[in-house]
Amino acid sequence: MAKEPTYFGQWGAVPVDGDVRPFSMLNPSRGDTNRNNRRHHFISAVYMDGFADDDGRVQVYLCETPGDPLPMKPRAIGFERDYYSQKLPEGGQENHRFEDLWNTIETVWPETLRALADRRLSSAISFNVLGMQTIMRARVPATRDRHALMLEAKIRSQHRIAEEMGLLPPEMLRYAGQFDTVPVGINPHQTLLAMQGEFKDFGDLCFRLGFEVLHNNTTTPFLTSDNPVCSYDPRQSLHARMPYKHSDEVELIFPVSARMLVRGSSKRGPVNMISRHRDISDSRKVRQINRTIAQFSYRMTIGQDRSSDDLIRAHAALVPTITTEVQRLDAKEIQIVCRNVFGPRPVLSQYIDTPEKAARLEAKMAAAAPSSDATRD
């Protein structure tokens, strides 16, 4: 039976599969009135439930302390205050539009996960899994930080050129000669808007990949992380691997629970759907997959138990991020070349949106600057 989607249009016209509803049947528009929750999860709590132990807790390995995991409830981690909030032109801010959109996918996730465990295949199941993959690629800090780094590189370069040409606006003259080092905070609204491009890019990738579900029959559970969608060229060795290299062969892995994982491949068909279930009974293969999941984690790795402690520690120092290279095209134009790499996790500057924050930043910079006497010495 097909039911006309209420919000997503014909793109979401996917047939219902028994007890599995395509998320497009749910309307995410609920408004912002009388709603106070501003603790926004960037990792879905209902997604993390699939990795919880019998006590309902997961082991959380923070990248700063990978040897000392914290047993925590999924709803107590993976969130920031106002992570999806947007300032409104007329004043105030909107807090729930993105959360409500994610909620359509999260609402149908338990029934989708049960269908996967029963080894079912259908358009609705594939649609919901690809939807969860998409939001878990686009919404996470690893993705938003990459966009912020690109914007930061652009702003620094534009101001260096303006300085060379004597065109700096008066309020920027105080930073002359410092545009390589002065903190540049990016408006988080800009990285929210960049998610639209991420959705399209990931959708284009899915139309190159066919998917299967791997069922873990070993005693070692799959890991997950705050950046659980991992894609790369499978011909590259682990230590030579570049994240998100999609120009040739592509493999994608996405753990959906401690016992199941979705794997996509540019060598499989049909594309953009799950077409089969397979078993894994080799613990060495599970360990290899867990190593990749740990490699792609950003702020935290999440496990059901502590069987992968060594893998998590081995990859805690490096995360998927970008390097930027500014190429001068002419006196006024630049080109910024971004490359995906595994490197140290970047520390982004605070976005300055109030006079009070600006005053604190100026005071901090003044205190850190060398005194004139020290400079003469």
Secondary structure, 3 states (H helix, E strand, C coil): CCCCCCCCHHHHCCCCECCECCHHHCCCCCCCCCCCCCEEECCCHHHHHHHCCCCCCEEEEECCCCCCCEEECHHHCCEEECCCCEECCCCCEECCHHHHHHHHHHHHHHHHHHHHHCCCCCHHHHHHHHHHHHHHHHCCHHHHHHHHHHHHHHHHHHHHHHHHCCCCCHHHHHHCCCCCCCCCCCCHHHHHHCHHHHHHHHHHHHCCCEEEEEEECCCCCCCEECCCCEEECCCCCHHHCCCCCCCCCCEEEEECCCCEEEEEECCCCCCCCEEEEEEECCHHHHHHHHHHHHHHCCCEEEECCCCCHHHHHHCCCCEEEEEEEEEECCCCCEEEEEEEEEECCCCCCCCCCCHHHHHHHHHHHHHHCCCHHHHHC
